Amino acid sequence: MSTSVKHKPAKASELWFSEDKLFVRLIDGREIGVPLEWFPKLRDASAGDLNNWRFIGGGIGIHWEKLDEDISIEGLMN
């Protein structure tokens, strides 16, 4: 007998930056911090462009229109 467990995607509730990192708080309270170096478009962006983002898919991703950058929350966790 096999059992199937539905996987709920991780969803973000907050996003912020330090000088060299991107931080995301998930709706379950976990926090992820990753180097901006992983994302050259973000690393090289102005502060204004960096802070011009929106959550997509109900929080499963982050989108920067002007920078043409999308990051999935699951991708940050792997």
Backbone bond lengths (Angstrom), bond angles and torsions (degrees), N, CA, C in turn:
res aa  C-N    CA-C-N  psi(-1)  N-CA   C-N-CA  omega(-1)  CA-C   N-CA-C  phi
1 M - - - 1.439 - - 1.527 108.30 -
2 S 1.301 116.51 133.04 1.462 119.39 177.04 1.515 109.09 -108.60
3 T 1.280 114.42 147.35 1.448 120.17 179.03 1.513 108.44 -114.74
4 S 1.275 116.03 137.26 1.461 120.91 179.95 1.518 109.18 -109.99
5 V 1.306 115.74 127.03 1.460 121.18 176.77 1.517 107.15 -114.29
6 K 1.306 116.03 124.87 1.454 119.38 178.52 1.514 109.30 -74.44
7 H 1.310 114.38 130.41 1.462 121.10 178.70 1.524 108.76 -89.52
8 K 1.308 116.54 121.58 1.462 120.71 175.78 1.517 107.92 -90.58
9 P 1.317 117.47 127.25 1.471 119.19 179.64 1.526 111.07 -66.76
10 A 1.319 115.07 144.60 1.461 120.54 175.09 1.523 108.41 -66.99
11 K 1.324 115.99 139.13 1.466 120.82 -179.22 1.517 109.95 -126.94
12 A 1.320 114.59 140.13 1.458 121.39 -179.16 1.520 111.28 -89.27
13 S 1.326 115.03 148.73 1.464 120.28 175.68 1.526 111.93 -120.47
14 E 1.330 117.60 -21.95 1.470 122.20 179.44 1.516 109.68 -145.35
15 L 1.326 115.57 155.29 1.454 121.83 176.73 1.522 108.02 -144.42
16 W 1.338 116.68 137.54 1.460 121.24 175.39 1.515 109.21 -153.06
17 F 1.327 115.21 169.03 1.458 122.09 -176.10 1.516 111.21 -128.36
18 S 1.329 115.48 149.09 1.456 121.78 163.26 1.523 104.63 -107.81
19 E 1.294 117.46 -170.46 1.456 120.25 -178.85 1.525 112.53 -59.66
20 D 1.332 116.71 -35.81 1.464 119.00 -175.08 1.527 114.68 -132.37
21 K 1.357 117.10 14.35 1.464 119.73 -179.68 1.512 111.92 -137.68
22 L 1.331 113.86 154.00 1.455 124.09 171.14 1.524 106.78 -107.03
23 F 1.319 116.92 130.19 1.463 122.05 179.08 1.519 109.76 -119.06
24 V 1.315 115.36 140.51 1.458 121.92 178.02 1.527 108.29 -132.88
25 R 1.322 115.80 132.29 1.471 120.80 171.92 1.527 106.94 -102.53
26 L 1.316 115.14 130.18 1.459 120.85 178.85 1.517 110.56 -87.32
27 I 1.325 115.92 160.56 1.464 118.97 -178.06 1.518 112.38 -64.15
28 D 1.352 117.33 -19.49 1.466 119.45 177.80 1.528 112.32 -89.79
29 G 1.345 117.39 5.18 1.461 121.61 175.90 1.515 115.35 98.47
30 R 1.327 118.53 -14.84 1.464 119.88 177.76 1.522 110.15 -67.41
31 E 1.331 115.23 152.23 1.461 121.04 176.72 1.512 109.74 -124.36
32 I 1.324 115.37 140.43 1.459 122.78 178.95 1.514 107.52 -121.25
33 G 1.316 116.72 134.72 1.462 122.07 173.94 1.511 109.08 -127.46
34 V 1.337 116.66 126.65 1.464 121.18 -179.47 1.523 109.04 -131.20
35 P 1.335 116.54 149.42 1.463 119.51 179.33 1.529 111.93 -66.38
36 L 1.324 116.55 137.95 1.461 120.08 173.49 1.523 111.01 -63.01
37 E 1.299 116.72 -21.92 1.461 121.89 178.25 1.528 111.30 -56.77
38 W 1.318 117.71 -27.25 1.464 121.53 178.90 1.524 111.86 -67.31
39 F 1.328 116.90 -20.67 1.462 122.43 -174.18 1.528 109.40 -127.56
40 P 1.324 118.00 87.01 1.470 121.38 -175.37 1.526 114.19 -53.18
41 K 1.323 118.31 -36.54 1.470 119.59 178.75 1.523 111.25 -63.27
42 L 1.313 116.49 -38.27 1.466 120.30 178.09 1.525 110.76 -75.09
43 R 1.308 116.13 -43.01 1.467 121.25 179.97 1.528 111.24 -56.19
44 D 1.339 116.79 -39.71 1.464 121.81 -175.03 1.528 113.90 -92.64
45 A 1.314 117.72 0.02 1.470 121.85 -175.91 1.521 111.77 -78.43
46 S 1.324 115.14 154.15 1.467 120.45 172.31 1.526 108.23 -70.64
47 A 1.321 115.95 161.57 1.470 120.28 178.38 1.527 110.55 -59.49
48 G 1.321 116.83 -39.59 1.460 120.40 179.32 1.514 112.53 -62.85
49 D 1.332 116.32 -45.67 1.465 120.22 179.04 1.522 111.50 -68.35
50 L 1.319 116.19 -37.52 1.461 121.19 179.83 1.525 111.16 -61.87
51 N 1.320 115.82 -38.13 1.465 120.58 -177.33 1.523 113.62 -88.77
52 N 1.319 116.88 5.12 1.463 121.21 178.03 1.523 109.00 -100.86
53 W 1.320 116.44 74.92 1.462 123.60 -175.31 1.526 108.90 -128.41
54 R 1.343 115.11 169.47 1.461 120.39 172.49 1.529 108.52 -150.41
55 F 1.332 115.50 150.63 1.459 120.18 173.71 1.521 107.97 -74.74
56 I 1.321 115.86 143.97 1.454 121.69 175.94 1.524 109.03 -123.01
57 G 1.319 115.50 155.40 1.460 120.33 178.38 1.512 113.81 61.54
58 G 1.324 116.77 34.52 1.457 119.57 179.45 1.518 113.68 70.05
59 G 1.348 117.07 20.45 1.465 120.73 177.96 1.519 114.22 107.56
60 I 1.340 118.11 3.90 1.472 118.91 179.25 1.527 112.19 -82.01
61 G 1.333 116.31 -8.17 1.453 120.10 178.45 1.514 111.81 -154.86
62 I 1.335 114.82 172.01 1.459 123.06 179.14 1.522 107.16 -127.66
63 H 1.332 115.94 138.09 1.463 120.90 -178.02 1.527 110.56 -128.48
64 W 1.338 114.92 134.02 1.457 123.23 173.07 1.524 107.06 -115.63
65 E 1.330 117.24 102.42 1.459 122.34 -175.97 1.529 111.85 -58.31
66 K 1.322 116.98 -55.65 1.467 120.57 -175.63 1.525 112.55 -63.74
67 L 1.325 116.64 -32.91 1.466 120.83 -178.54 1.525 112.15 -87.30
68 D 1.328 117.48 -8.12 1.468 122.62 -176.78 1.528 110.68 52.56
69 E 1.335 114.86 52.36 1.469 121.80 -177.58 1.520 109.47 -130.20
70 D 1.318 115.87 135.34 1.457 123.17 174.85 1.520 108.02 -131.77
71 I 1.331 115.81 136.04 1.463 121.07 178.72 1.515 107.94 -131.41
72 S 1.330 115.93 130.54 1.465 119.55 176.39 1.525 109.44 -88.17
73 I 1.300 115.36 145.79 1.469 120.26 178.18 1.532 108.96 -66.33
74 E 1.316 117.55 -41.85 1.470 120.29 177.32 1.534 110.85 -57.00
75 G 1.324 116.52 -40.32 1.461 121.10 178.33 1.510 112.87 -61.45
76 L 1.315 117.27 -35.37 1.465 120.49 177.50 1.514 111.77 -69.43
77 M 1.325 116.30 -25.90 1.457 120.78 -176.50 1.527 113.20 -85.77
78 N 1.312 117.76 -11.81 1.471 121.31 -177.95 1.510 112.11 -98.50
